[in-house]
């Protein structure tokens, strides 16, 4: 497992943008598959986006081209650029990692709050 930290949450108006970043406290994330999940009050956790070690990105259907997940800083961090934010994007966003592609997401960050106001 790896200790993860998220940064970049906050309050933004509808249509605005936020950039989240995920980093590990003691190692690079370049050898880990990384994902962003979110959980809104009263709702189940859902996957927002994930990126493979090789850099292939996958997104939840609700993203619809608004978000981009990427590896940065020599692949030591993983960012989630969120544009055209909607009120329904309000949630706690979590970074998760796994070493093997088909294993469980076994490393999780503490989460960062994203609030989109109308």
KEGU-378121 format. One line per 5 residues: number of its first residue (from 1); their letters; for each residue x, y, z of C-alpha. Coordinates in nm, 2 decimals. Example, Ala and Ser with C-alpha at 12.3 -4.5 7.8 and 13.67 -1.06 7.14 Angstrom:
BEGIN
1) as) 1.23:-0.45:0.78 ~ 1.37:-0.11:0.71
# end
This chain:
BEGIN
1) xxxxx) 0.00:0.00:0.00 ~ 0.10:0.36:-0.05 ~ 0.00:0.67:0.15 ~ -0.18:0.92:-0.07 ~ -0.26:1.29:-0.03
6) xxxxx) -0.50:1.49:-0.24 ~ -0.49:1.86:-0.30 ~ -0.69:2.12:-0.48 ~ -1.05:2.09:-0.36 ~ -1.26:2.40:-0.29
11) xxxxx) -1.56:2.60:-0.38 ~ -1.64:2.70:-0.73 ~ -1.94:2.83:-0.92 ~ -2.12:2.64:-1.19 ~ -1.92:2.63:-1.51
16) xxxxx) -1.59:2.69:-1.32 ~ -1.28:2.47:-1.30 ~ -1.07:2.30:-1.03 ~ -0.76:2.10:-1.05 ~ -0.70:1.82:-0.81
21) xxxxx) -0.37:1.65:-0.75 ~ -0.27:1.32:-0.59 ~ 0.07:1.23:-0.47 ~ 0.23:0.97:-0.25 ~ 0.41:1.06:0.06
26) xxxxx) 0.71:0.84:0.01 ~ 0.73:0.73:-0.35 ~ 0.65:0.81:-0.70 ~ 0.31:0.70:-0.85 ~ 0.46:0.61:-1.18
31) xxxxx) 0.44:0.24:-1.11 ~ 0.08:0.25:-0.98 ~ -0.26:0.25:-1.15 ~ -0.44:0.56:-1.01 ~ -0.80:0.66:-1.00
36) xxxxx) -1.02:0.94:-0.87 ~ -1.34:0.84:-0.70 ~ -1.61:1.06:-0.56 ~ -1.89:1.03:-0.30 ~ -2.17:1.27:-0.26
41) xxxxx) -2.39:1.27:0.06 ~ -2.64:0.99:0.05 ~ -2.49:0.84:-0.27 ~ -2.26:0.55:-0.34 ~ -1.90:0.61:-0.43
46) xxxxx) -1.83:0.62:-0.80 ~ -1.53:0.62:-1.02 ~ -1.46:0.95:-1.19 ~ -1.15:0.86:-1.39 ~ -0.86:0.62:-1.38
51) xxxxx) -0.52:0.61:-1.55 ~ -0.30:0.31:-1.61 ~ 0.07:0.28:-1.56 ~ 0.10:0.31:-1.94 ~ -0.10:0.64:-1.94
56) xxxxx) -0.43:0.51:-2.08 ~ -0.72:0.71:-1.93 ~ -1.08:0.59:-1.86 ~ -1.37:0.81:-1.75 ~ -1.71:0.77:-1.59
61) xxxxx) -1.99:0.83:-1.83 ~ -2.10:1.14:-1.65 ~ -1.77:1.31:-1.72 ~ -1.86:1.36:-2.09 ~ -1.53:1.52:-2.18
66) xxxxx) -1.53:1.77:-1.90 ~ -1.24:1.62:-1.69 ~ -0.89:1.51:-1.78 ~ -0.67:1.28:-1.57 ~ -0.30:1.29:-1.63
71) xxxxx) 0.03:1.20:-1.49 ~ 0.26:1.50:-1.41 ~ 0.60:1.59:-1.27 ~ 0.78:1.30:-1.42 ~ 0.48:1.08:-1.33
76) xxxxx) 0.52:1.14:-0.96 ~ 0.17:1.28:-0.93 ~ -0.17:1.23:-1.09 ~ -0.39:1.53:-1.16 ~ -0.76:1.56:-1.24
81) xxxxx) -0.85:1.88:-1.43 ~ -1.22:1.95:-1.39 ~ -1.38:2.20:-1.62 ~ -1.74:2.30:-1.68 ~ -1.83:2.19:-1.33
86) xxxxx) -2.19:2.13:-1.23 ~ -2.37:2.14:-0.90 ~ -2.40:1.76:-0.92 ~ -2.02:1.73:-0.92 ~ -2.03:1.83:-0.56
91) xxxxx) -1.87:1.55:-0.36 ~ -1.57:1.44:-0.16 ~ -1.31:1.33:-0.42 ~ -1.07:1.05:-0.33 ~ -0.75:0.94:-0.49
96) xxxxx) -0.68:0.56:-0.50 ~ -0.40:0.35:-0.62 ~ -0.33:-0.02:-0.70 ~ -0.01:-0.18:-0.80 ~ -0.17:-0.44:-1.03
101) xxxxx) -0.42:-0.37:-1.29 ~ -0.69:-0.61:-1.18 ~ -0.64:-0.60:-0.81 ~ -0.85:-0.40:-0.56 ~ -0.79:-0.03:-0.51
106) xxxxx) -0.60:-0.08:-0.18 ~ -0.45:0.26:-0.12 ~ -0.67:0.56:-0.05 ~ -0.63:0.93:0.03 ~ -0.83:1.12:0.29
111) xxxxx) -1.04:1.29:0.03 ~ -1.08:1.65:-0.07 ~ -1.41:1.84:-0.08 ~ -1.53:1.99:-0.41 ~ -1.84:2.21:-0.38
116) xxx) -2.00:2.36:-0.69 ~ -2.25:2.64:-0.62 ~ -2.53:2.75:-0.86
# end
